[in-house]
Structures are given as structure tokens and as C-alpha cells.
Amino acid sequence: MAKLKATETAKRAALEGMQMMGGYGCATEYDMERHLRTAVVSTVYGGTSEIQREIIGKSYGL
Ligand SMILES: Cc1cc2nc3c(=O)[nH]c(=O)nc-3n(C[C@H](O)[C@H](O)[C@H](O)COP(=O)(O)OP(=O)(O)OC[C@H]3O[C@@H](n4cnc5c(N)ncnc54)[C@H](O)[C@@H]3O)c2cc1C
């Protein structure tokens, strides 16, 4: 649950950061691009968000 919440929140925050910076947010010259890539991939490794939701749902008998 903590992994799902932390990584999805990081992804949302990074997307907001990129949006605020406009084009610079996507440019490799700025750290934001790396933060976004890192945040997005964190919702994949160590168990994707979809699979985390499956596991959490099953643990509640859903
Ligand atoms: C940077 C990085 C580092 C990694 N490090 C390691 C490591 O150290 N050790 C290791 O063992 N592995 C590692 N991995 C692999 C990682 O664990 C897998 O990429 C991850 O488990 C997802 O598997 P997959 O890539 O085969 O995607 P897939 O399983 O093919 O999934 C593709 C998409 O389909 C979705 N999906 C799949 N099945 C379902 C389902 N039943 N219901 C709903 N949606 C579903 C997934 O959520 C995902 O969005 C790493 C991956 C990355 C990107």
C-alpha cells in the first residue's frame, strides 16, 4: 500500500512539476525531465501499480 501510494504520488507531483516548467520540464538540460522519468518508472518496478492494486484488493477479499 505504501509503495503504491508513494510512487503514484511521486508520479503526480513530477507531472505537475513538468507541466509548470512547460517545455523546459521535458528538456534533458533540466533535472525535471529526470525526476519525471524516475517517478514514472517507479510505478513499474518492484510491482506495477496495477498488480499492487490486485494484491491489495485480494487481501481484502475483493
Ligand atoms: C528500472 C527497472 C528496474 C528493475 N529492476 C528489477 C530487479 O532488480 N529485479 C527484478 O526481478 N526485476 C526488475 N525489474 C523488472 C520489473 O519488476 C518488471 O518490469 C515489472 O514487474 C513489470 O513487469 P513487465 O515489465 O514484464 O510488465 P508486464 O507484466 O508485461 O506488464 C505490462 C503492463 O500491463 C499491466 N498488467 C500486467 N498484468 C496485469 C493484470 N493482471 N492486471 C492489470 N494490469 C496488468 C502492468 O501493470 C503493466 O502496466 C525492473 C524494471 C525496471 C523498469
The ligand as an SDF file (V2000), in Angstrom:
LIG
                    3D

 53 58  0  0  0  0  0  0  0  0999 V2000
   14.3140    0.2800  -13.9030 C   0  0  0  0  0  0  0  0  0  0  0  0
   13.8410   -1.1190  -13.6380 C   0  0  0  0  0  0  0  0  0  0  0  0
   14.4960   -1.8920  -12.6970 C   0  0  0  0  0  0  0  0  0  0  0  0
   14.0910   -3.2020  -12.4590 C   0  0  0  0  0  0  0  0  0  0  0  0
   14.7610   -3.9320  -11.5420 N   0  0  0  0  0  0  0  0  0  0  0  0
   14.4170   -5.2030  -11.3240 C   0  0  0  0  0  0  0  0  0  0  0  0
   15.1510   -6.0030  -10.3890 C   0  0  0  0  0  0  0  0  0  0  0  0
   16.1050   -5.5450   -9.7540 O   0  0  0  0  0  0  0  0  0  0  0  0
   14.7970   -7.2940  -10.2000 N   0  0  0  0  0  0  0  0  0  0  0  0
   13.7400   -7.8350  -10.9020 C   0  0  0  0  0  0  0  0  0  0  0  0
   13.4590   -9.0150  -10.6870 O   0  0  0  0  0  0  0  0  0  0  0  0
   13.0350   -7.0980  -11.7790 N   0  0  0  0  0  0  0  0  0  0  0  0
   13.3420   -5.8100  -12.0280 C   0  0  0  0  0  0  0  0  0  0  0  0
   12.6240   -5.0520  -12.9390 N   0  0  0  0  0  0  0  0  0  0  0  0
   11.5070   -5.6650  -13.6530 C   0  0  0  0  0  0  0  0  0  0  0  0
   10.1920   -5.2180  -13.0910 C   0  0  0  0  0  0  0  0  0  0  0  0
    9.9150   -5.8380  -11.8580 O   0  0  0  0  0  0  0  0  0  0  0  0
    9.1060   -5.5010  -14.1540 C   0  0  0  0  0  0  0  0  0  0  0  0
    9.3250   -4.5930  -15.2120 O   0  0  0  0  0  0  0  0  0  0  0  0
    7.7300   -5.3390  -13.5560 C   0  0  0  0  0  0  0  0  0  0  0  0
    7.4230   -6.3610  -12.6360 O   0  0  0  0  0  0  0  0  0  0  0  0
    6.6550   -5.3500  -14.6530 C   0  0  0  0  0  0  0  0  0  0  0  0
    6.7970   -6.4820  -15.4440 O   0  0  0  0  0  0  0  0  0  0  0  0
    6.8680   -6.3200  -17.0290 P   0  0  0  0  0  0  0  0  0  0  0  0
    7.8380   -5.2530  -17.3750 O   0  0  0  0  0  0  0  0  0  0  0  0
    7.0490   -7.6970  -17.5810 O   0  0  0  0  0  0  0  0  0  0  0  0
    5.4530   -5.7570  -17.4350 O   0  0  0  0  0  0  0  0  0  0  0  0
    4.1450   -6.6180  -17.7500 P   0  0  0  0  0  0  0  0  0  0  0  0
    3.9210   -7.6220  -16.6700 O   0  0  0  0  0  0  0  0  0  0  0  0
    4.2180   -7.0740  -19.1730 O   0  0  0  0  0  0  0  0  0  0  0  0
    3.0430   -5.5010  -17.6140 O   0  0  0  0  0  0  0  0  0  0  0  0
    2.7920   -4.5250  -18.6310 C   0  0  0  0  0  0  0  0  0  0  0  0
    1.6160   -3.6740  -18.1780 C   0  0  0  0  0  0  0  0  0  0  0  0
    0.4620   -4.4990  -18.0380 O   0  0  0  0  0  0  0  0  0  0  0  0
   -0.0620   -4.3890  -16.7230 C   0  0  0  0  0  0  0  0  0  0  0  0
   -0.5760   -5.6750  -16.2590 N   0  0  0  0  0  0  0  0  0  0  0  0
    0.0490   -6.8820  -16.3150 C   0  0  0  0  0  0  0  0  0  0  0  0
   -0.6960   -7.8420  -15.7640 N   0  0  0  0  0  0  0  0  0  0  0  0
   -1.8480   -7.2340  -15.3550 C   0  0  0  0  0  0  0  0  0  0  0  0
   -3.0270   -7.6900  -14.6920 C   0  0  0  0  0  0  0  0  0  0  0  0
   -3.1850   -8.9620  -14.3440 N   0  0  0  0  0  0  0  0  0  0  0  0
   -3.9910   -6.7740  -14.4070 N   0  0  0  0  0  0  0  0  0  0  0  0
   -3.8380   -5.4670  -14.7510 C   0  0  0  0  0  0  0  0  0  0  0  0
   -2.7450   -4.9790  -15.3860 N   0  0  0  0  0  0  0  0  0  0  0  0
   -1.7660   -5.8420  -15.6720 C   0  0  0  0  0  0  0  0  0  0  0  0
    1.1100   -3.9400  -15.8420 C   0  0  0  0  0  0  0  0  0  0  0  0
    0.6500   -3.2810  -14.6910 O   0  0  0  0  0  0  0  0  0  0  0  0
    1.8380   -3.0190  -16.8000 C   0  0  0  0  0  0  0  0  0  0  0  0
    1.2370   -1.7410  -16.7930 O   0  0  0  0  0  0  0  0  0  0  0  0
   12.9980   -3.7420  -13.1810 C   0  0  0  0  0  0  0  0  0  0  0  0
   12.3210   -2.9320  -14.1080 C   0  0  0  0  0  0  0  0  0  0  0  0
   12.7290   -1.6390  -14.3500 C   0  0  0  0  0  0  0  0  0  0  0  0
   11.9750   -0.8060  -15.3620 C   0  0  0  0  0  0  0  0  0  0  0  0
  1  2  1  0
  2  3  1  0
  2 52  2  0
  3  4  2  0
  4  5  1  0
  4 50  1  0
  5  6  2  0
  6  7  1  0
  6 13  1  0
  7  8  2  0
  7  9  1  0
  9 10  1  0
 10 11  2  0
 10 12  1  0
 12 13  2  0
 13 14  1  0
 14 15  1  0
 14 50  1  0
 15 16  1  0
 16 17  1  0
 16 18  1  0
 18 19  1  0
 18 20  1  0
 20 21  1  0
 20 22  1  0
 22 23  1  0
 23 24  1  0
 24 25  2  0
 24 26  1  0
 24 27  1  0
 27 28  1  0
 28 29  2  0
 28 30  1  0
 28 31  1  0
 31 32  1  0
 32 33  1  0
 33 34  1  0
 33 48  1  0
 34 35  1  0
 35 36  1  0
 35 46  1  0
 36 37  1  0
 36 45  1  0
 37 38  2  0
 38 39  1  0
 39 40  1  0
 39 45  2  0
 40 41  1  0
 40 42  2  0
 42 43  1  0
 43 44  2  0
 44 45  1  0
 46 47  1  0
 46 48  1  0
 48 49  1  0
 50 51  2  0
 51 52  1  0
 52 53  1  0
M  END
$$$$
